[in-house]
Amino acid sequence: MAMINVSGPGMKGMVGMAARVFAVMSRAGISVVLITQSSSEYSISFCVPQSELQRARRALEDEFYLELKDGVLEPLDVMERLAIISVVGDGMRTLRGISARFFSALARANINIVAIAQGSSERSISVVVDNDSATTGVRVSHQMLFNTDQVIEVFVIGVGGVGGALIEQVYRQQPWLKQKHIDLRICGIANSRAMLTNVHGISLES
């Protein structure tokens, strides 16, 4: 996805500016995926497919040529390689704190939120993030909202004093880790003579 920001003093209080923006996109056959507008009415931002960015930019610059030339609108601000993560459900209206938990999950993963949009029915909320952070964002949000376990896979090489102590510590801390929704699995143990592996985790009871 790419996000285009149309802003400038001409946006505030001028009737029909937003309508012109989206009419241009409609005539060009470009799908607008997400829309946000500042409370000051100074700017309006929307997302389009990355493949349609250049066509969208040209269409807007042609439509608002005079406004851009006279400084009524500022030069178009474009951000590329973005993705949208959405939380959707009937519980959004009745359960408190869903949005806070969603944002908290992204913050803990150091994922920067570029823009936020909420549906008028209060059944959905969407955020725009960097495309490279999208997979991590979906995973941590799912863990936070649905209390699924975070899976950590460990491979231990060397089972001497240090390796043996690590395995013993992991075994003893399993109850505490489960309470924190962390599934820490030792999937491989090896030394110079042998190797034991299990993709689902090796039983440490023995």
C-alpha positions as CSV (number, residue, x, y, z in Angstrom):
1,M,0.0,0.0,0.0
2,A,0.9,3.7,-0.4
3,M,-0.5,6.6,1.5
4,I,-1.2,10.0,-0.1
5,N,-1.6,13.1,2.1
6,V,-3.4,16.1,0.6
7,S,-3.0,19.1,2.9
8,G,-2.8,22.9,2.9
9,P,-4.7,26.0,4.1
10,G,-7.1,25.6,1.2
11,M,-8.5,22.3,2.7
12,K,-10.0,24.1,5.8
13,G,-13.5,25.4,5.3
14,M,-13.5,25.0,1.6
15,V,-16.5,23.1,0.5
16,G,-16.0,20.2,-1.9
17,M,-12.3,19.6,-1.6
18,A,-12.6,16.1,-0.2
19,A,-15.2,15.3,-2.8
20,R,-12.9,16.4,-5.6
21,V,-10.1,14.3,-4.2
22,F,-12.2,11.1,-4.3
23,A,-14.0,12.0,-7.5
24,V,-10.5,12.1,-9.2
25,M,-9.7,8.6,-7.8
26,S,-13.1,7.3,-9.0
27,R,-12.6,8.7,-12.5
28,A,-9.1,7.1,-12.7
29,G,-10.5,3.8,-11.5
30,I,-8.3,3.7,-8.5
31,S,-9.6,2.0,-5.3
32,V,-9.2,4.0,-2.1
33,V,-8.7,1.5,0.8
34,L,-8.5,3.6,3.9
35,I,-9.3,7.3,4.7
36,T,-8.3,9.5,7.6
37,Q,-8.9,13.3,8.1
38,S,-7.4,15.6,10.7
39,S,-9.8,17.2,13.1
40,S,-8.6,20.6,11.9
41,E,-9.7,19.7,8.4
42,Y,-6.2,20.8,7.3
43,S,-5.4,17.5,5.7
44,I,-6.9,14.3,4.4
45,S,-4.9,11.0,3.9
46,F,-5.9,7.9,2.1
47,C,-4.3,4.6,1.0
48,V,-4.1,3.2,-2.5
49,P,-2.5,0.1,-3.9
50,Q,1.3,0.6,-4.4
51,S,0.9,-0.3,-8.1
52,E,-1.6,2.6,-8.6
53,L,0.5,5.2,-6.8
54,Q,2.0,7.0,-9.8
55,R,-1.4,7.2,-11.6
56,A,-3.0,8.5,-8.4
57,R,-0.3,11.2,-8.0
58,R,-0.6,12.3,-11.6
59,A,-4.4,12.5,-11.4
60,L,-4.3,14.6,-8.3
61,E,-1.6,16.9,-9.6
62,D,-3.6,17.5,-12.8
63,E,-6.9,18.1,-10.9
64,F,-5.3,20.5,-8.3
65,Y,-2.8,22.1,-10.6
66,L,-3.9,25.7,-9.8
67,E,-4.2,25.1,-6.1
68,L,-0.7,23.6,-5.9
69,K,0.7,26.4,-8.0
70,D,-0.8,29.1,-5.9
71,G,0.1,27.5,-2.6
72,V,-3.5,26.8,-1.6
73,L,-2.4,23.2,-1.3
74,E,1.0,21.9,-0.3
75,P,2.9,19.5,-2.4
76,L,1.5,16.0,-2.2
77,D,3.1,13.9,0.6
78,V,3.5,10.2,-0.2
79,M,4.6,7.3,1.9
80,E,5.3,4.0,0.2
81,R,5.6,0.3,1.2
82,L,2.9,0.3,3.8
83,A,0.4,-2.3,5.1
84,I,-2.9,-2.1,6.9
85,I,-3.8,-4.2,9.9
86,S,-7.4,-4.3,11.0
87,V,-9.3,-5.7,14.0
88,V,-12.9,-6.4,13.2
89,G,-15.8,-7.9,15.3
90,D,-19.1,-7.2,17.0
91,G,-17.2,-7.2,20.4
92,M,-15.5,-3.9,19.4
93,R,-18.7,-2.0,20.4
94,T,-19.2,-3.7,23.8
95,L,-15.8,-4.7,25.2
96,R,-13.7,-1.9,26.6
97,G,-10.0,-1.7,26.0
98,I,-9.8,-3.6,22.7
99,S,-8.2,-0.6,20.9
100,A,-5.9,0.0,23.8
101,R,-4.7,-3.6,23.8
102,F,-4.3,-3.5,20.0
103,F,-2.1,-0.4,20.2
104,S,-0.2,-1.7,23.2
105,A,0.7,-4.9,21.3
106,L,2.1,-2.9,18.5
107,A,4.0,-0.5,20.8
108,R,5.6,-3.4,22.6
109,A,6.9,-4.7,19.3
110,N,8.3,-1.3,18.5
111,I,6.0,-0.9,15.5
112,N,5.3,2.7,14.5
113,I,1.7,3.5,13.6
114,V,1.5,5.8,10.6
115,A,-2.3,6.4,10.6
116,I,-5.4,5.2,12.3
117,A,-9.0,4.8,11.0
118,Q,-12.1,3.5,12.9
119,G,-15.3,2.5,11.3
120,S,-18.4,4.5,12.2
121,S,-20.2,1.4,13.4
122,E,-17.4,0.8,15.9
123,R,-17.0,-2.7,14.6
124,S,-13.5,-2.2,13.2
125,I,-10.3,-0.3,13.7
126,S,-7.4,-0.2,11.2
127,V,-3.8,1.0,11.5
128,V,-1.3,1.7,8.8
129,V,2.2,0.4,9.4
130,D,5.4,-0.2,7.5
131,N,5.1,-3.1,5.2
132,D,8.1,-4.9,6.8
133,S,6.4,-4.7,10.2
134,A,3.1,-6.1,9.1
135,T,3.7,-9.8,9.8
136,T,5.1,-9.1,13.2
137,G,2.2,-6.7,13.9
138,V,-0.4,-9.3,13.0
139,R,1.3,-11.9,15.2
140,V,1.7,-9.8,18.3
141,S,-1.9,-8.4,18.0
142,H,-3.3,-11.9,17.7
143,Q,-1.3,-12.9,20.8
144,M,-2.5,-9.9,22.8
145,L,-6.2,-10.1,21.8
146,F,-6.6,-13.8,21.9
147,N,-4.1,-14.8,24.6
148,T,-2.3,-17.3,22.3
149,D,1.1,-18.5,23.4
150,Q,4.2,-17.0,22.0
151,V,6.3,-19.9,20.7
152,I,10.1,-19.8,21.3
153,E,12.2,-22.6,19.8
154,V,15.6,-23.3,21.3
155,F,18.4,-25.6,20.1
156,V,21.0,-26.5,22.7
157,I,24.5,-27.4,21.5
158,G,26.6,-28.9,24.2
159,V,25.1,-30.6,27.3
160,G,27.9,-30.1,29.7
161,G,27.7,-27.9,32.8
162,V,26.2,-24.8,31.1
163,G,24.0,-26.7,28.7
164,G,22.7,-29.0,31.3
165,A,22.0,-26.0,33.7
166,L,20.1,-24.2,30.9
167,I,17.9,-27.3,30.2
168,E,17.2,-27.7,33.9
169,Q,16.3,-24.0,34.3
170,V,13.9,-24.2,31.3
171,Y,12.2,-27.2,32.8
172,R,11.7,-25.6,36.2
173,Q,10.4,-22.4,34.7
174,Q,7.7,-24.0,32.5
175,P,4.8,-23.2,34.9
176,W,5.8,-19.6,35.1
177,L,6.3,-19.3,31.3
178,K,2.9,-20.8,30.7
179,Q,1.3,-18.2,32.9
180,K,3.0,-15.5,30.7
181,H,1.6,-17.3,27.6
182,I,5.2,-18.2,26.5
183,D,5.7,-21.7,25.0
184,L,9.5,-22.2,25.3
185,R,10.4,-25.4,23.5
186,I,13.8,-27.1,23.3
187,C,13.6,-28.6,19.9
188,G,17.1,-29.9,19.6
189,I,19.9,-31.1,21.9
190,A,23.3,-32.0,20.5
191,N,26.9,-32.8,21.5
192,S,29.9,-34.0,19.6
193,R,28.6,-37.6,19.5
194,A,24.8,-37.4,19.1
195,M,21.9,-35.2,18.3
196,L,18.2,-35.3,19.4
197,T,15.5,-33.3,17.7
198,N,11.8,-32.8,17.9
199,V,10.0,-30.0,16.1
200,H,7.2,-30.1,18.7
201,G,9.6,-29.8,21.6
202,I,11.6,-32.5,23.5
203,S,10.2,-33.7,26.8
204,L,12.4,-32.5,29.6
205,E,10.9,-34.7,32.4
206,S,13.6,-37.3,31.9
